[in-house]
Amino acid sequence: MGLGVNDFRTRHVTVPLRAGAGLRILHISDIHYVPGQRKKFAWLQSLADLKPDLVINTGDNLSHPDAVGEVLQALEPLRRFPGVFVGGSNDYYAPTWKNPLRYFRGPSSLDAHPKELDWQRLFGGFESSGWKNLNNQTAQLTVAGRPLAFSGVDDPHIARDEFQGWPAPGESVQVQGSIPDPLRIGLAHAPVSAALATLAGSGAELILAGHTHGGQICLPGGRALVTNCDLPRPQAKGLSSVQVPAQSVPGQPGEPARQVPLHVSAGIGTSRTAPVRLFCPPEATLIEVQHETT
């Protein structure tokens, strides 16, 4: 039997990293809210019971022009926690009906004259709660006593991404008389390979994205048929990695190849023009950072 749009799940994963051990990150993405979605509203509010240290929202919160107020209400309990966010195309533009089979021909694209949504009000609501806007921006936070550096890009799926580097070392927050090296976390809505390579190659130690809906229409076992971008289908949801090739500098020690953990959310909703999920339940993910062992 397939799984539907209201079979909400919370997945728990662990990721070993150089720093930040014990940090609990709630990753939410692709809510695609439509007014009146009461089951989704109640489930979103219940996520605050997880008591995360940090909320990361990787975009596509909206799927209706009138959804902003209600989705901000649904997320109000989570907005009491520290958070960061980037936008997705469906925060900026309303969805239009498309034949779902077209995704087998390649990633979707914007209509010639898309209807703009009230993304300013949405992002302003997040920022008024203290969440950091990472659309082509950087930020540094100390969360649960752990210094974190963030770099985010606006949605690569619609070519809004402009990587801005990382916070300058002078922006670090002093903790217990020292300035520790912060854990670097990169964000993008769509896990487009070029954006992932830029974040990983620049020093990101963890990257989070959404957009794929985990494939949305999957084969039994959750095997994705499409990702709506150039991400390989086996990476459509959950933890995988981005390969950073070895780098050599003449006359200097080179950098070995490394793997940067990538978490792609399967998403919480669907576009209102394609309200179905098959073998791919809607979900949020609680990521717990563990100390990396060598």
MIVEXBA-996443 format. One line per 3 residues: for each residue x, y, z of N, C-alpha, C. Coordinates in steps of 0.2 Angstrom, whole numbers. Example, Ala and Ser with C-alpha at 12.3 -4.5 7.8 and 13.67 -1.06 7.14 Angstrom:
2
66 -28 39 62 -22 39 66 -16 39 ~ 64 -11 35 68 -5 36 64 0 39
% end
This chain:
294
4 -6 0 0 0 0 4 6 0 ~ 3 11 -4 6 17 -4 4 22 2 ~ 8 27 4 8 31 10 5 38 7
1 41 11 -2 47 9 1 53 11 ~ -3 59 10 0 65 11 0 67 19 ~ -4 64 23 -5 65 30 -2 60 34
2 56 32 5 50 36 12 53 38 ~ 11 58 42 17 62 44 22 58 49 ~ 28 59 48 33 55 51 39 60 54
42 58 59 48 61 62 54 56 62 ~ 59 57 58 64 53 57 70 55 61 ~ 74 51 64 80 52 69 86 49 65
91 54 64 97 52 62 103 55 66 ~ 109 51 65 115 54 69 120 55 63 ~ 124 60 64 129 62 60 136 63 64
141 60 62 147 61 66 151 67 63 ~ 153 72 67 156 78 64 162 80 69 ~ 166 85 67 172 87 70 170 90 77
165 94 77 162 98 82 155 98 83 ~ 152 101 88 145 101 89 142 95 92 ~ 146 91 95 143 84 98 137 86 103
132 82 102 126 83 106 121 88 103 ~ 122 92 98 118 97 95 112 93 92 ~ 106 95 93 100 92 90 97 97 85
97 96 79 95 100 73 88 97 71 ~ 83 101 70 77 99 67 77 102 60 ~ 77 98 55 77 100 48 70 99 45
67 105 43 60 105 40 61 108 33 ~ 57 105 29 57 108 22 51 106 18 ~ 49 110 13 44 109 8 37 107 12
35 112 16 29 112 19 23 113 14 ~ 24 117 9 19 118 4 12 119 7 ~ 11 124 11 5 125 15 0 127 11
-6 125 12 -13 127 9 -17 128 15 ~ -21 134 15 -25 136 21 -30 130 22 ~ -31 129 28 -36 123 30 -33 116 31
-27 116 30 -23 109 31 -22 108 39 ~ -28 106 42 -28 106 50 -23 100 52 ~ -23 94 49 -19 89 51 -11 91 51
-10 94 45 -3 97 45 -1 102 50 ~ -6 107 51 -5 112 56 -4 109 63 ~ -8 104 65 -7 101 72 0 98 72
2 94 67 8 90 67 14 95 67 ~ 14 100 63 19 105 63 20 108 70 ~ 14 110 74 15 113 80 18 107 85
16 101 84 19 96 89 26 95 88 ~ 29 97 83 37 96 82 40 100 88 ~ 37 105 91 41 108 96 42 104 102
38 99 103 39 94 108 46 90 108 ~ 49 90 102 56 87 101 61 91 105 ~ 59 98 106 64 102 109 71 102 106
71 104 100 78 104 96 82 110 99 ~ 88 110 98 93 116 99 92 121 94 ~ 91 119 88 91 123 82 86 120 77
82 125 73 78 123 68 81 126 61 ~ 81 121 56 84 123 50 78 122 45 ~ 76 127 41 70 127 37 73 128 30
73 123 25 76 124 19 71 125 13 ~ 65 129 15 61 132 10 55 128 7 ~ 52 132 2 45 130 0 40 129 5
39 134 9 34 134 14 27 135 12 ~ 26 138 6 19 140 3 17 135 -3 ~ 11 135 -3 8 132 -10 1 136 -11
0 142 -8 -6 145 -10 -5 153 -8 ~ -8 157 -12 -7 164 -10 -9 167 -3 ~ -14 163 0 -17 165 6 -14 161 12
-8 158 11 -6 153 16 -1 156 21 ~ 2 162 20 7 165 24 5 165 32 ~ -1 168 33 -3 169 40 -3 162 44
-6 158 40 -8 151 44 -1 147 45 ~ 3 147 40 9 143 41 14 147 46 ~ 14 153 47 17 156 52 14 154 59
8 154 59 5 151 65 7 144 67 ~ 7 140 62 8 133 63 15 132 65 ~ 20 136 63 27 136 65 28 140 71
24 144 74 25 148 80 28 144 85 ~ 26 138 87 30 135 93 37 134 91 ~ 39 132 85 46 131 83 50 137 82
46 143 81 50 149 80 52 152 87 ~ 51 148 92 53 150 99 60 148 100 ~ 63 143 95 69 140 96 74 144 91
80 144 92 85 147 87 84 144 80 ~ 84 148 75 83 145 68 86 149 63 ~ 87 145 57 90 148 51 85 146 45
85 150 39 81 147 34 84 150 27 ~ 82 146 22 83 149 15 76 148 12 ~ 75 151 6 69 151 2 69 146 -3
63 144 -6 63 139 -12 58 143 -17 ~ 58 140 -23 54 144 -28 47 145 -26 ~ 44 140 -22 37 140 -20 36 145 -14
41 148 -12 40 154 -7 39 160 -11 ~ 42 160 -17 42 166 -21 36 166 -26 ~ 34 160 -29 29 160 -34 24 154 -33
18 156 -35 13 151 -34 14 145 -39 ~ 12 139 -37 13 133 -41 7 133 -46 ~ 8 130 -52 3 130 -57 3 122 -59
-3 120 -62 -4 113 -64 1 111 -69 ~ 4 105 -68 9 102 -73 8 95 -73 ~ 8 92 -78 8 84 -79 13 81 -75
12 77 -69 17 74 -65 22 70 -70 ~ 20 68 -75 25 63 -79 30 68 -83 ~ 29 74 -83 34 78 -86 41 78 -82
41 77 -76 47 76 -72 52 71 -74 ~ 49 66 -78 53 61 -81 57 64 -87 ~ 55 69 -89 59 73 -95 64 77 -92
64 79 -86 69 84 -83 66 88 -78 ~ 71 92 -74 68 96 -69 63 101 -71 ~ 59 103 -67 54 108 -68 57 115 -69
53 120 -72 55 127 -73 50 131 -72 ~ 51 138 -71 46 143 -70 42 144 -76 ~ 36 146 -75 32 148 -80 34 155 -83
32 157 -88 35 164 -91 33 170 -87 ~ 27 169 -84 24 175 -80 21 172 -73 ~ 25 170 -69 23 167 -62 20 172 -58
15 169 -54 12 174 -49 16 174 -43 ~ 18 180 -41 22 181 -35 18 180 -28 ~ 21 177 -24 18 176 -17 21 181 -12
18 182 -6 20 187 -1 26 184 3 ~ 32 183 -1 37 180 3 40 185 8 ~ 39 192 6 42 197 11 39 196 18
32 195 18 29 194 24 31 187 28 ~ 32 182 24 34 176 26 41 176 30 ~ 46 179 26 53 179 28 53 184 34
49 190 34 49 194 39 46 191 46 ~ 41 187 45 39 183 51 44 179 54 ~ 48 175 50 53 171 52 59 176 56
61 181 53 66 185 55 64 189 62 ~ 57 190 62 55 193 69 55 189 75 ~ 56 182 73 56 177 78 64 176 80
68 179 76 75 178 78 79 173 73 ~ 75 170 68 78 166 63 82 170 59 ~ 88 167 57 92 171 52 91 169 45
90 174 41 89 174 34 96 172 30 ~ 96 166 27 103 164 24 102 164 17 ~ 97 168 14 97 168 7 103 172 4
108 169 1 114 172 -1 117 176 5 ~ 117 173 11 120 177 16 123 172 21 ~ 127 175 26 130 171 31 128 173 38
129 169 43 128 171 49 132 166 54 ~ 133 169 60 136 165 65 132 165 72 ~ 131 159 74 127 159 81 130 154 85
129 155 92 131 151 97 124 147 99 ~ 124 141 98 118 137 100 119 132 105 ~ 116 132 111 117 127 116 125 127 118
128 133 117 135 133 119 140 131 114 ~ 137 130 108 141 127 102 142 133 97 ~ 148 135 95 148 140 90 147 137 83
143 140 79 141 138 72 141 143 67 ~ 144 142 61 145 146 56 140 144 50 ~ 136 148 47 132 146 42 133 150 35
132 147 30 132 150 23 126 147 19 ~ 122 151 17 116 149 13 116 152 6 ~ 113 149 2 111 151 -5 104 151 -6
102 156 -10 95 156 -12 94 151 -17 ~ 88 149 -19 86 143 -23 90 142 -29 ~ 94 137 -29 98 136 -36 93 134 -41
88 131 -40 83 128 -45 81 133 -49 ~ 80 140 -47 78 145 -51 84 150 -52 ~ 90 148 -51 96 152 -52 96 159 -48
94 158 -42 94 164 -37 101 163 -33 ~ 105 158 -33 110 157 -29 116 161 -30 ~ 119 164 -25 125 168 -26 129 167 -19
134 162 -19 137 160 -13 141 166 -11 ~ 141 167 -4 144 173 -1 150 172 4 ~ 152 165 3 158 163 8 155 162 15
159 163 20 158 161 26 159 167 31 ~ 156 167 37 157 173 41 165 174 43 ~ 167 180 43 174 182 44 176 179 51
182 177 52 184 174 59 183 179 64 ~ 183 186 63 182 191 68 175 191 71 ~ 170 188 67 163 187 69 162 182 74
167 178 75 166 172 80 164 174 87 ~ 160 171 90 158 172 97 163 169 102 ~ 165 173 107 170 170 111 166 166 116
169 160 118 165 155 122 171 153 127 ~ 169 154 134 173 153 139 181 155 138 ~ 182 161 136 188 164 136 192 162 130
189 158 125 193 156 119 188 157 113 ~ 191 157 107 187 158 101 188 151 97 ~ 183 146 98 184 140 95 182 140 88
185 136 84 183 135 77 176 133 76 ~ 171 137 73 164 135 73 163 129 68 ~ 158 126 69 156 120 64 152 124 58
154 122 52 152 126 46 146 122 43 ~ 140 125 43 134 122 40 132 126 34 ~ 131 122 28 128 125 22 121 123 21
118 128 18 110 127 16 109 129 9 ~ 104 125 6 102 127 -1 95 124 -1 ~ 90 127 -5 84 123 -5 85 117 -10
87 118 -16 87 113 -21 95 110 -21 ~ 95 104 -20 102 101 -20 105 100 -27 ~ 106 106 -30 109 106 -37 116 105 -36
119 101 -40 126 98 -39 131 104 -39 ~ 130 109 -43 135 115 -43 135 119 -36 ~ 129 120 -34 128 123 -27 131 119 -22
130 112 -22 133 108 -17 140 108 -17 ~ 143 107 -23 150 107 -24 153 114 -21 ~ 150 119 -22 153 126 -20 153 126 -12
147 124 -9 147 124 -2 152 119 1 ~ 152 113 -2 157 108 1 164 110 0 ~ 166 112 -6 172 114 -8 175 120 -4
171 124 -2 173 130 2 174 129 10 ~ 172 123 12 173 121 19 167 119 23 ~ 161 118 20 156 116 24 157 109 27
155 108 33 155 101 36 149 98 36 ~ 143 101 35 137 98 34 133 102 30 ~ 129 99 25 125 103 21 118 100 21
113 105 21 106 103 22 102 106 16 ~ 97 102 13 93 104 7 87 101 7 ~ 82 103 3 76 100 2 74 98 -5
68 101 -7 66 101 -14 64 95 -18 ~ 67 89 -16 66 83 -20 59 80 -18 ~ 57 81 -12 51 78 -9 52 70 -9
59 69 -8 61 62 -8 59 57 -14 ~ 57 61 -19 55 57 -25 47 58 -26 ~ 44 58 -20 37 59 -20 33 53 -22
34 51 -28 31 45 -31 36 40 -32 ~ 36 35 -27 42 31 -26 40 23 -28 ~ 45 19 -29 44 12 -29 44 9 -22
41 3 -21 41 0 -14 48 1 -11 ~ 48 2 -5 55 3 -2 57 10 -2 ~ 53 15 -5 55 22 -5 60 24 -11
61 19 -16 66 21 -21 63 26 -26 ~ 67 32 -26 64 38 -30 65 36 -37 ~ 60 39 -41 61 39 -48 64 45 -51
62 51 -48 65 57 -50 67 61 -44 ~ 71 66 -45 73 71 -40 72 78 -42 ~ 69 80 -48 68 86 -50 74 91 -50
80 88 -51 86 92 -51 91 86 -53 ~ 98 88 -54 103 84 -56 106 79 -50 ~ 103 79 -44 105 75 -39 103 68 -41
108 63 -40 107 56 -41 101 53 -37 ~ 97 49 -40 91 47 -37 92 43 -30 ~ 97 39 -29 99 36 -22 99 42 -17
101 48 -19 102 53 -14 96 58 -13 ~ 90 55 -15 84 59 -15 81 61 -8 ~ 83 57 -3 81 59 4 86 56 9
87 59 14 91 56 20 98 58 19 ~ 102 54 23 110 56 23 113 53 17 ~ 118 57 14 122 54 10 129 59 10
132 60 5 138 64 5 139 67 -1 ~ 143 73 -1 146 76 -7 153 75 -7 ~ 156 73 -13 163 71 -13 167 78 -15
172 79 -11 177 85 -12 183 82 -15 ~ 185 83 -21 191 79 -23 197 82 -20 ~ 203 78 -20 209 80 -17 212 86 -21
215 91 -17 218 97 -20 225 97 -19 ~ 229 99 -24 236 100 -23 238 107 -25 ~ 243 109 -21 246 116 -22 253 115 -23
256 117 -29 263 116 -30 267 119 -24 ~ 272 115 -22 276 117 -16 273 117 -9 ~ 267 115 -9 263 115 -2 260 108 -1
258 106 5 255 100 6 248 101 3 ~ 245 96 0 239 96 -3 234 94 2 ~ 227 95 0 222 93 4 219 86 1
218 81 6 215 75 3 208 75 1 ~ 206 70 -2 199 70 -4 195 69 3 ~ 189 72 3 185 71 9 177 70 7
173 68 11 166 67 10 163 72 15 ~ 158 76 13 154 81 17 147 78 17 ~ 145 77 24 138 74 24 133 79 21
128 76 18 123 79 15 116 76 17 ~ 112 81 20 105 78 22 100 82 18 ~ 96 78 14 91 80 10 84 78 13
80 83 14 74 81 18 69 78 12 ~ 65 73 14 60 71 10 54 76 10 ~ 54 81 14 48 86 14 42 84 18
38 89 19 32 89 23 26 89 19 ~ 26 92 13 20 93 9 21 91 2 ~ 17 93 -2 17 92 -9 14 99 -12
16 100 -18 12 106 -22 5 104 -22 ~ 1 109 -21 -7 108 -21 -9 106 -28 ~ -5 106 -33 -7 104 -39 -5 97 -41
-2 94 -36 0 86 -36 0 83 -29 ~ -6 83 -26 -7 81 -19 -7 74 -18 ~ -1 70 -19 -1 63 -18 6 61 -16
7 56 -12 14 53 -11 13 46 -11 ~ 18 42 -14 17 35 -14 24 32 -12 ~ 23 28 -7 29 25 -4 34 30 -2
32 36 1 37 41 2 33 46 7 ~ 32 44 13 29 48 18 32 55 20 ~ 27 60 21 30 66 23 34 66 30
39 70 30 43 69 36 47 75 38 ~ 49 76 44 54 81 47 59 76 50 ~ 65 79 50 71 75 53 74 78 59
75 74 64 79 77 70 86 74 69 ~ 91 78 68 98 76 67 102 77 73 ~ 105 72 76 109 73 82 116 72 80
120 77 81 127 77 80 131 73 85 ~ 135 69 83 140 65 87 147 67 86 ~ 151 65 90 158 67 90 161 62 85
165 65 80 168 61 75 174 57 78 ~ 175 51 76 180 47 79 185 46 73 ~ 191 46 74 196 45 69 200 38 70
% end
